[in-house]
Amino acid sequence: MCGPQTPRPSQNLGGALAVLSCSPESQTPFSGSLVFHSRPGSSSSSSSSSSPSSPELGATMATHATFTPSSSAEDDAWSLDGCVVGIHATGDLRSSSSSLSEQALLHSFDFGRARPALAARRSGGGSMEVLLARPLEIGVGGDGIIGRKVTVWRTEAGGARVAEGIVGFN
Protein backbone atom coordinates (compact mmCIF):
# COMPACT_ATOMS: atom_id res chain seq x y z
CA MET A 1 0.00 0.00 0.00
CA CYS A 2 1.33 3.41 -0.91
CA GLY A 3 1.55 6.18 1.62
CA PRO A 4 3.81 9.07 2.54
CA GLN A 5 6.51 6.63 3.65
CA THR A 6 6.71 5.07 0.16
CA PRO A 7 6.69 7.86 -2.43
CA ARG A 8 6.17 6.91 -6.05
CA PRO A 9 8.24 9.16 -8.33
CA SER A 10 6.02 8.42 -11.32
CA GLN A 11 3.17 10.29 -9.62
CA ASN A 12 2.82 14.01 -10.23
CA LEU A 13 6.08 14.28 -12.17
CA GLY A 14 4.54 14.24 -15.65
CA GLY A 15 7.01 13.76 -18.45
CA ALA A 16 7.66 10.32 -19.88
CA LEU A 17 7.71 6.82 -18.42
CA ALA A 18 9.46 3.61 -19.45
CA VAL A 19 8.50 0.40 -17.66
CA LEU A 20 11.64 -1.73 -17.70
CA SER A 21 11.53 -5.52 -17.76
CA CYS A 22 14.35 -8.01 -17.45
CA SER A 23 15.93 -8.86 -20.80
CA PRO A 24 15.88 -12.54 -21.84
CA GLU A 25 19.65 -13.03 -21.48
CA SER A 26 19.99 -11.21 -18.14
CA GLN A 27 21.34 -13.27 -15.22
CA THR A 28 20.06 -10.76 -12.65
CA PRO A 29 16.41 -9.86 -12.04
CA PHE A 30 16.04 -6.20 -12.99
CA SER A 31 12.73 -4.39 -13.41
CA GLY A 32 11.18 -1.08 -12.51
CA SER A 33 10.15 2.26 -13.93
CA LEU A 34 12.24 5.06 -15.38
CA VAL A 35 10.58 8.48 -15.36
CA PHE A 36 11.95 11.37 -17.42
CA HIS A 37 10.79 14.67 -15.93
CA SER A 38 11.65 18.21 -14.88
CA ARG A 39 11.78 19.54 -11.35
CA PRO A 40 9.07 22.02 -10.33
CA GLY A 41 10.22 25.56 -11.00
CA SER A 42 12.68 24.58 -13.72
CA SER A 43 12.18 25.62 -17.31
CA SER A 44 10.69 22.54 -18.94
CA SER A 45 9.40 23.93 -22.20
CA SER A 46 11.19 24.95 -25.32
CA SER A 47 8.27 27.06 -26.44
CA SER A 48 5.98 29.40 -24.54
CA SER A 49 2.90 27.76 -26.07
CA SER A 50 3.67 24.28 -24.75
CA SER A 51 2.50 22.94 -21.43
CA PRO A 52 3.34 19.76 -19.52
CA SER A 53 -0.33 18.75 -19.56
CA SER A 54 -0.57 18.93 -23.35
CA PRO A 55 2.68 17.59 -24.81
CA GLU A 56 1.27 17.52 -28.34
CA LEU A 57 1.24 21.33 -28.40
CA GLY A 58 4.98 21.73 -27.98
CA ALA A 59 8.18 20.10 -26.90
CA THR A 60 8.39 19.57 -23.15
CA MET A 61 11.90 18.91 -21.91
CA ALA A 62 13.04 16.44 -19.24
CA THR A 63 15.97 17.51 -17.09
CA HIS A 64 15.96 14.55 -14.65
CA ALA A 65 15.56 10.77 -14.77
CA THR A 66 14.28 8.79 -11.79
CA PHE A 67 14.50 5.00 -11.55
CA THR A 68 12.25 3.13 -9.12
CA PRO A 69 12.69 -0.64 -8.79
CA SER A 70 9.62 -2.86 -8.93
CA SER A 71 8.39 -4.08 -5.56
CA SER A 72 9.55 -7.61 -6.43
CA ALA A 73 13.14 -6.56 -7.25
CA GLU A 74 15.89 -7.76 -4.93
CA ASP A 75 17.84 -5.03 -3.11
CA ASP A 76 21.14 -5.75 -4.86
CA ALA A 77 19.69 -6.60 -8.25
CA TRP A 78 18.39 -3.18 -9.24
CA SER A 79 21.44 -1.07 -8.42
CA LEU A 80 22.21 1.31 -11.27
CA ASP A 81 25.87 1.62 -10.30
CA GLY A 82 27.82 0.73 -13.43
CA CYS A 83 24.74 0.95 -15.66
CA VAL A 84 24.25 2.91 -18.86
CA VAL A 85 20.75 3.83 -20.02
CA GLY A 86 20.35 4.13 -23.78
CA ILE A 87 17.42 5.50 -25.77
CA HIS A 88 17.36 4.01 -29.26
CA ALA A 89 16.44 5.68 -32.52
CA THR A 90 13.52 3.24 -32.91
CA GLY A 91 10.98 1.50 -30.70
CA ASP A 92 11.61 -2.01 -32.02
CA LEU A 93 11.89 -4.48 -29.12
CA ARG A 94 12.60 -7.30 -31.59
CA SER A 95 16.16 -6.14 -32.29
CA SER A 96 18.48 -8.68 -30.73
CA SER A 97 21.77 -6.79 -30.38
CA SER A 98 22.73 -7.31 -26.79
CA SER A 99 25.92 -5.30 -26.35
CA LEU A 100 26.17 -1.56 -25.89
CA SER A 101 28.73 -1.21 -28.69
CA GLU A 102 26.31 -2.71 -31.25
CA GLN A 103 23.59 -0.11 -30.70
CA ALA A 104 22.77 3.12 -32.54
CA LEU A 105 21.59 5.37 -29.72
CA LEU A 106 19.75 8.66 -29.91
CA HIS A 107 20.57 9.49 -26.27
CA SER A 108 22.45 7.80 -23.43
CA PHE A 109 23.41 8.57 -19.85
CA ASP A 110 25.22 6.85 -17.02
CA PHE A 111 23.73 6.83 -13.53
CA GLY A 112 27.06 5.90 -11.95
CA ARG A 113 29.18 8.52 -13.74
CA ALA A 114 27.08 11.66 -13.43
CA ARG A 115 29.10 14.86 -13.21
CA PRO A 116 30.25 15.30 -9.59
CA ALA A 117 28.07 18.35 -8.95
CA LEU A 118 25.11 16.50 -10.44
CA ALA A 119 25.68 13.10 -8.86
CA ALA A 120 22.71 10.79 -8.51
CA ARG A 121 20.96 10.84 -5.18
CA ARG A 122 18.92 8.21 -3.45
CA SER A 123 15.56 9.33 -2.17
CA GLY A 124 12.87 7.63 -0.14
CA GLY A 125 11.25 4.50 -1.50
CA GLY A 126 14.43 3.13 -3.09
CA SER A 127 14.34 5.53 -6.04
CA MET A 128 17.47 6.89 -7.67
CA GLU A 129 17.47 10.21 -9.49
CA VAL A 130 20.01 11.89 -11.73
CA LEU A 131 20.15 15.32 -13.31
CA LEU A 132 20.65 14.71 -17.02
CA ALA A 133 23.72 16.24 -18.69
CA ARG A 134 21.41 17.67 -21.35
CA PRO A 135 17.61 17.95 -21.46
CA LEU A 136 15.65 15.34 -23.41
CA GLU A 137 12.66 16.26 -25.55
CA ILE A 138 9.43 14.61 -24.40
CA GLY A 139 7.78 14.38 -27.78
CA VAL A 140 7.20 12.15 -30.78
CA GLY A 141 9.61 12.19 -33.74
CA GLY A 142 12.78 14.19 -34.23
CA ASP A 143 14.81 14.10 -31.03
CA GLY A 144 11.74 13.18 -28.97
CA ILE A 145 11.93 10.10 -26.74
CA ILE A 146 8.28 8.99 -26.87
CA GLY A 147 7.83 5.61 -28.58
CA ARG A 148 11.53 4.77 -28.46
CA LYS A 149 13.16 1.68 -26.99
CA VAL A 150 15.11 2.10 -23.73
CA THR A 151 17.82 -0.38 -22.75
CA VAL A 152 19.87 -0.65 -19.56
CA TRP A 153 23.37 -2.18 -19.86
CA ARG A 154 25.89 -3.09 -17.18
CA THR A 155 29.25 -1.64 -18.20
CA GLU A 156 31.40 -4.00 -16.12
CA ALA A 157 29.88 -7.10 -17.77
CA GLY A 158 31.10 -6.13 -21.23
CA GLY A 159 27.99 -4.11 -21.92
CA ALA A 160 25.50 -6.90 -21.12
CA ARG A 161 21.85 -5.90 -21.56
CA VAL A 162 19.87 -6.26 -18.30
CA ALA A 163 16.51 -4.56 -18.98
CA GLU A 164 14.47 -2.86 -21.68
CA GLY A 165 11.18 -1.10 -22.32
CA ILE A 166 9.42 1.55 -24.43
CA VAL A 167 9.05 5.23 -23.49
CA GLY A 168 5.50 6.59 -23.30
CA PHE A 169 3.76 9.67 -21.88
CA ASN A 170 3.40 9.61 -18.08
VOLUMKOL-678066 format. One line per 5 residues: number of its first residue (from 1); for each residue x, z, y of N, C-alpha, C. Coordinates in Angstrom, 2 decimals. Example, Ala and Ser with C-alpha at 12.3 -4.5 7.8 and 13.67 -1.06 7.14 Angstrom:
2
1 = 13.19:7.80:-5.69:12.30:7.80:-4.50:13.20:7.80:-3.30 | 12.85:7.08:-2.25:13.67:7.14:-1.06:12.90:7.87:0.03
This chain:
170
1 = 0.83:0.00:-1.17:0.00:0.00:0.00:0.88:0.00:1.24 | 0.52:-0.81:2.19:1.33:-0.91:3.41:0.90:0.14:4.41 | 1.82:0.65:5.13:1.55:1.62:6.18:2.70:1.60:7.15 | 2.73:2.53:8.08:3.81:2.54:9.07:5.17:2.77:8.45 | 5.23:3.40:7.27:6.51:3.65:6.63:7.06:2.42:5.92
6 = 6.25:1.38:5.73:6.71:0.16:5.07:6.33:-1.05:5.90 | 7.04:-1.29:7.02:6.69:-2.43:7.86:6.89:-3.75:7.14 | 6.06:-4.71:7.47:6.17:-6.05:6.91:6.55:-6.99:8.03 | 7.79:-7.51:8.04:8.24:-8.33:9.16:7.46:-9.62:9.32 | 6.76:-10.08:8.28:6.02:-11.32:8.42:4.75:-11.12:9.25
11 = 4.35:-9.88:9.49:3.17:-9.62:10.29:3.52:-9.60:11.77 | 2.71:-10.25:12.56:2.82:-10.23:14.01:4.10:-10.86:14.57 | 4.88:-11.53:13.77:6.08:-12.17:14.28:5.84:-13.64:14.60 | 4.79:-14.23:14.03:4.54:-15.65:14.24:5.66:-16.47:13.65 | 5.90:-17.63:14.22:7.01:-18.45:13.76:6.74:-19.17:12.47
16 = 7.73:-19.15:11.59:7.66:-19.88:10.32:8.03:-18.95:9.18 | 7.51:-19.26:7.99:7.71:-18.42:6.82:8.11:-19.28:5.63 | 9.11:-18.83:4.89:9.46:-19.45:3.61:9.39:-18.37:2.55 | 8.56:-18.58:1.53:8.50:-17.66:0.40:9.52:-18.15:-0.61 | 10.52:-17.31:-0.86:11.64:-17.70:-1.73:11.42:-17.20:-3.15
21 = 11.63:-18.10:-4.10:11.53:-17.76:-5.52:12.87:-18.03:-6.18 | 13.11:-17.31:-7.25:14.35:-17.45:-8.01:14.50:-18.88:-8.50 | 15.69:-19.45:-8.36:15.93:-20.80:-8.86:16.10:-20.74:-10.38 | 15.82:-21.84:-11.07:15.88:-21.84:-12.54:17.23:-21.43:-13.12 | 18.33:-21.79:-12.46:19.65:-21.48:-13.03:20.21:-20.14:-12.57
26 = 19.49:-19.41:-11.73:19.99:-18.14:-11.21:20.05:-17.07:-12.31 | 21.15:-16.32:-12.33:21.34:-15.22:-13.27:20.81:-13.90:-12.71 | 20.50:-13.86:-11.43:20.06:-12.65:-10.76:18.67:-12.85:-10.19 | 17.74:-11.92:-10.46:16.41:-12.04:-9.86:16.53:-11.97:-8.33 | 15.94:-12.92:-7.66:16.04:-12.99:-6.20:14.76:-13.62:-5.67
31 = 13.94:-12.86:-4.98:12.73:-13.41:-4.39:12.36:-12.58:-3.17 | 11.60:-13.19:-2.28:11.18:-12.51:-1.08:10.71:-13.50:-0.04 | 10.59:-13.04:1.19:10.15:-13.93:2.26:11.20:-13.98:3.36 | 11.32:-15.15:3.96:12.24:-15.38:5.06:11.41:-15.85:6.24 | 11.38:-15.05:7.30:10.58:-15.36:8.48:11.51:-15.78:9.61
36 = 11.22:-16.93:10.20:11.95:-17.42:11.37:11.08:-17.13:12.58 | 11.61:-16.40:13.56:10.79:-15.93:14.67:11.64:-15.67:15.90 | 10.98:-15.31:16.99:11.65:-14.88:18.21:11.22:-13.46:18.52 | 12.08:-12.72:19.13:11.78:-11.35:19.54:10.86:-11.37:20.75 | 9.93:-10.42:20.83:9.07:-10.33:22.02:9.91:-10.25:23.28
41 = 9.51:-11.00:24.30:10.22:-11.00:25.56:11.30:-12.05:25.66 | 11.67:-12.66:24.51:12.68:-13.72:24.58:11.99:-15.03:24.83 | 12.73:-15.98:25.37:12.18:-17.31:25.62:12.09:-18.04:24.30 | 10.85:-18.32:23.85:10.69:-18.94:22.54:10.14:-20.34:22.62 | 9.96:-20.86:23.80:9.40:-22.20:23.93:10.35:-23.11:24.67
46 = 10.36:-24.36:24.26:11.19:-25.32:24.95:10.40:-26.05:26.02 | 9.11:-25.80:26.07:8.27:-26.44:27.06:7.25:-25.44:27.56 | 6.91:-25.50:28.83:5.98:-24.54:29.40:4.58:-24.71:28.87 | 4.24:-25.85:28.27:2.90:-26.07:27.76:2.72:-25.57:26.33 | 3.81:-25.19:25.66:3.67:-24.75:24.28:3.40:-23.26:24.23
51 = 2.76:-22.85:23.14:2.50:-21.43:22.94:2.67:-21.12:21.48 | 3.12:-19.88:21.15:3.34:-19.52:19.76:2.08:-19.63:18.91 | 0.89:-19.49:19.53:-0.33:-19.56:18.75:-0.77:-20.98:18.48 | -0.21:-21.96:19.17:-0.57:-23.35:18.93:0.68:-24.21:18.84 | 1.40:-24.12:17.71:2.68:-24.81:17.59:2.58:-26.32:17.70
56 = 1.39:-26.89:17.44:1.27:-28.34:17.52:1.34:-28.85:18.95 | 1.20:-27.98:19.94:1.24:-28.40:21.33:2.65:-28.53:21.88 | 3.60:-27.92:21.24:4.98:-27.98:21.73:5.91:-27.35:20.73 | 7.18:-27.42:21.02:8.18:-26.90:20.10:8.46:-25.44:20.39 | 8.06:-24.55:19.48:8.39:-23.15:19.57:9.74:-22.96:18.89
61 = 10.56:-22.11:19.45:11.90:-21.91:18.91:12.03:-20.54:18.25 | 12.75:-20.50:17.13:13.04:-19.24:16.44:14.47:-18.85:16.78 | 14.65:-17.60:17.18:15.97:-17.09:17.51:16.49:-16.10:16.47 | 15.61:-15.64:15.57:15.96:-14.65:14.55:15.44:-15.11:13.19 | 16.06:-14.59:12.14:15.56:-14.77:10.77:15.54:-13.39:10.12
66 = 14.42:-13.07:9.46:14.28:-11.79:8.79:13.95:-12.03:7.32 | 14.76:-11.47:6.43:14.50:-11.55:5.00:13.94:-10.23:4.52 | 12.85:-10.30:3.75:12.25:-9.12:3.13:12.15:-9.40:1.63 | 12.77:-8.56:0.80:12.69:-8.79:-0.64:11.28:-8.54:-1.15 | 10.92:-9.19:-2.25:9.62:-8.93:-2.86:9.64:-7.51:-3.42
71 = 8.47:-6.94:-3.60:8.39:-5.56:-4.08:8.95:-5.41:-5.49 | 9.03:-6.50:-6.24:9.55:-6.43:-7.61:11.06:-6.64:-7.68 | 11.69:-6.97:-6.55:13.14:-7.25:-6.56:13.93:-5.97:-6.79 | 15.01:-6.08:-7.54:15.89:-4.93:-7.76:16.72:-4.71:-6.50 | 17.10:-3.44:-6.25:17.84:-3.11:-5.03:19.09:-3.95:-4.84
76 = 19.90:-4.12:-5.88:21.14:-4.86:-5.75:20.94:-6.36:-5.76 | 19.86:-6.82:-6.38:19.69:-8.25:-6.60:19.44:-9.04:-5.33 | 18.80:-8.45:-4.34:18.39:-9.24:-3.18:19.38:-9.19:-2.03 | 20.49:-8.51:-2.17:21.44:-8.42:-1.07:21.85:-9.81:-0.58 | 21.83:-9.98:0.72:22.21:-11.27:1.31:23.68:-11.32:1.69
81 = 24.43:-10.26:1.37:25.87:-10.30:1.62:26.46:-11.44:0.79 | 27.22:-12.30:1.43:27.82:-13.43:0.73:26.85:-14.56:0.44 | 25.72:-14.59:1.16:24.74:-15.66:0.95:24.66:-16.57:2.17 | 24.49:-17.85:1.88:24.25:-18.86:2.91:22.83:-19.36:2.73 | 22.11:-19.48:3.84:20.75:-20.02:3.83:20.84:-21.43:4.41
86 = 20.33:-22.40:3.67:20.35:-23.78:4.13:18.95:-24.34:4.24 | 18.69:-25.08:5.31:17.42:-25.77:5.50:17.72:-27.26:5.35 | 17.09:-27.87:4.37:17.36:-29.26:4.01:16.63:-30.23:4.93 | 17.06:-31.47:4.89:16.44:-32.52:5.68:15.08:-32.92:5.11 | 14.81:-32.58:3.86:13.52:-32.91:3.24:12.88:-31.65:2.67
91 = 11.69:-31.81:2.13:10.98:-30.70:1.50:10.84:-30.90:0.01 | 11.72:-31.68:-0.59:11.61:-32.02:-2.01:12.24:-30.94:-2.89 | 11.39:-30.16:-3.58:11.89:-29.12:-4.48:12.40:-29.69:-5.80 | 12.17:-30.97:-6.04:12.60:-31.59:-7.30:14.09:-31.92:-7.31 | 14.73:-31.96:-6.15:16.16:-32.29:-6.14:16.91:-31.22:-6.92
96 = 17.84:-31.65:-7.74:18.48:-30.73:-8.68:19.90:-30.33:-8.30 | 20.41:-30.77:-7.18:21.77:-30.38:-6.79:21.82:-28.88:-6.63 | 22.72:-28.24:-7.34:22.73:-26.79:-7.31:23.82:-26.19:-6.44 | 24.85:-26.94:-6.10:25.92:-26.35:-5.30:25.76:-26.67:-3.82 | 26.25:-25.77:-3.02:26.17:-25.89:-1.56:26.85:-27.16:-1.07
101 = 27.96:-27.53:-1.68:28.73:-28.69:-1.21:28.02:-30.01:-1.48 | 27.02:-30.02:-2.37:26.31:-31.25:-2.71:25.09:-31.50:-1.82 | 24.82:-30.63:-0.88:23.59:-30.70:-0.11:23.79:-31.28:1.29 | 22.81:-32.07:1.73:22.77:-32.54:3.12:21.82:-31.60:3.86 | 22.39:-30.75:4.71:21.59:-29.72:5.37:21.33:-30.07:6.83
106 = 20.12:-29.76:7.27:19.75:-29.91:8.66:20.26:-28.71:9.46 | 20.11:-27.52:8.87:20.57:-26.27:9.49:21.10:-25.36:8.39 | 22.02:-24.47:8.74:22.45:-23.43:7.80:22.95:-22.23:8.59 | 22.87:-21.07:7.96:23.41:-19.85:8.57:23.78:-18.89:7.46 | 24.65:-17.96:7.81:25.22:-17.02:6.85:24.86:-15.61:7.29
111 = 24.10:-14.90:6.48:23.73:-13.53:6.83:24.95:-12.61:6.85 | 25.90:-12.82:5.98:27.06:-11.95:5.90:28.13:-12.20:6.94 | 28.12:-13.39:7.57:29.18:-13.74:8.52:28.64:-14.00:9.92 | 27.61:-13.28:10.30:27.08:-13.43:11.66:28.17:-13.02:12.64 | 28.11:-13.59:13.85:29.10:-13.21:14.86:29.06:-11.70:15.04
116 = 30.21:-11.05:15.24:30.25:-9.59:15.30:29.23:-8.97:16.25 | 29.04:-9.53:17.41:28.07:-8.95:18.35:26.64:-9.18:17.90 | 26.45:-10.10:16.96:25.11:-10.44:16.50:24.94:-10.11:15.02 | 25.70:-9.16:14.53:25.68:-8.86:13.10:24.29:-8.48:12.63 | 24.01:-8.82:11.40:22.71:-8.51:10.79:22.51:-7.01:10.77
121 = 21.26:-6.60:10.91:20.96:-5.18:10.84:19.88:-4.95:9.79 | 19.96:-3.82:9.16:18.92:-3.45:8.21:17.89:-2.62:8.96 | 16.64:-2.93:8.71:15.56:-2.17:9.33:14.72:-1.56:8.22 | 13.73:-0.79:8.60:12.87:-0.14:7.63:12.24:-1.13:6.67 | 11.92:-0.67:5.47:11.25:-1.50:4.50:12.18:-2.43:3.74
126 = 13.50:-2.27:3.88:14.43:-3.09:3.13:14.67:-4.46:3.72 | 14.15:-4.73:4.90:14.34:-6.04:5.53:15.73:-6.15:6.13 | 16.18:-7.39:6.26:17.47:-7.67:6.89:17.25:-8.77:7.91 | 17.70:-8.54:9.13:17.47:-9.49:10.21:18.79:-9.95:10.81 | 18.83:-11.20:11.23:20.01:-11.73:11.89:19.57:-12.55:13.09
131 = 20.34:-12.45:14.16:20.15:-13.31:15.32:20.84:-14.62:15.00 | 20.10:-15.72:15.06:20.65:-17.02:14.71:21.66:-17.49:15.76 | 22.69:-18.18:15.33:23.72:-18.69:16.24:23.13:-19.70:17.22 | 22.12:-20.44:16.78:21.41:-21.35:17.67:19.94:-21.35:17.28 | 19.05:-21.48:18.25:17.61:-21.46:17.95:17.20:-22.63:17.06
136 = 16.20:-22.37:16.21:15.65:-23.41:15.34:14.26:-23.78:15.82 | 13.96:-25.07:15.81:12.66:-25.55:16.26:11.62:-25.31:15.17 | 10.54:-24.62:15.54:9.43:-24.40:14.61:8.42:-25.50:14.87 | 8.63:-26.62:14.21:7.78:-27.78:14.38:7.96:-28.72:13.21 | 7.17:-29.79:13.22:7.20:-30.78:12.15:7.95:-32.01:12.65
141 = 8.86:-32.55:11.83:9.61:-33.74:12.19:10.78:-33.43:13.10 | 11.60:-34.42:13.34:12.78:-34.23:14.19:13.66:-33.13:13.65 | 14.01:-32.18:14.51:14.81:-31.03:14.10:13.96:-29.86:13.63 | 12.64:-30.04:13.60:11.74:-28.97:13.18:11.95:-28.55:11.74 | 11.69:-27.28:11.44:11.93:-26.74:10.10:10.68:-26.69:9.23
146 = 9.51:-26.93:9.78:8.28:-26.87:8.99:8.25:-27.99:7.95 | 7.91:-27.63:6.71:7.83:-28.58:5.61:9.16:-28.87:4.93 | 10.20:-28.20:5.35:11.53:-28.46:4.77:11.86:-27.42:3.69 | 12.69:-27.85:2.76:13.16:-26.99:1.68:14.20:-26.02:2.22 | 14.13:-24.76:1.76:15.11:-23.73:2.10:15.77:-23.29:0.79
151 = 17.09:-23.20:0.80:17.82:-22.75:-0.38:18.76:-21.63:0.03 | 18.91:-20.64:-0.85:19.87:-19.56:-0.65:20.95:-19.72:-1.72 | 22.22:-19.76:-1.27:23.37:-19.86:-2.18:24.24:-18.63:-2.05 | 24.88:-18.23:-3.13:25.89:-17.18:-3.09:27.24:-17.86:-2.94 | 27.97:-17.54:-1.90:29.25:-18.20:-1.64:30.33:-17.80:-2.63
156 = 30.33:-16.55:-3.10:31.40:-16.12:-4.00:31.23:-16.67:-5.41 | 30.09:-17.21:-5.75:29.88:-17.77:-7.10:30.03:-19.28:-7.08 | 30.89:-19.79:-6.22:31.10:-21.23:-6.13:29.93:-21.97:-5.53 | 29.14:-21.29:-4.74:27.99:-21.92:-4.11:26.79:-22.03:-5.04 | 26.62:-21.08:-5.96:25.50:-21.12:-6.90:24.18:-20.86:-6.19
161 = 23.19:-21.68:-6.49:21.85:-21.56:-5.90:21.14:-20.37:-6.55 | 20.56:-19.47:-5.72:19.87:-18.30:-6.26:18.37:-18.29:-5.96 | 17.94:-18.97:-4.89:16.51:-18.98:-4.56:16.19:-20.19:-3.70 | 14.90:-20.56:-3.69:14.47:-21.68:-2.86:12.99:-21.56:-2.54 | 12.58:-22.30:-1.52:11.18:-22.32:-1.10:10.98:-23.41:-0.06
166 = 9.78:-23.46:0.52:9.42:-24.43:1.55:8.99:-23.67:2.80 | 9.40:-24.13:3.97:9.05:-23.49:5.23:7.66:-23.96:5.66 | 6.82:-23.00:6.06:5.50:-23.30:6.59:5.24:-22.45:7.82 | 4.13:-22.70:8.51:3.76:-21.88:9.67:3.37:-20.49:9.19 | 3.74:-19.46:9.94:3.40:-18.08:9.61:2.21:-17.67:10.45
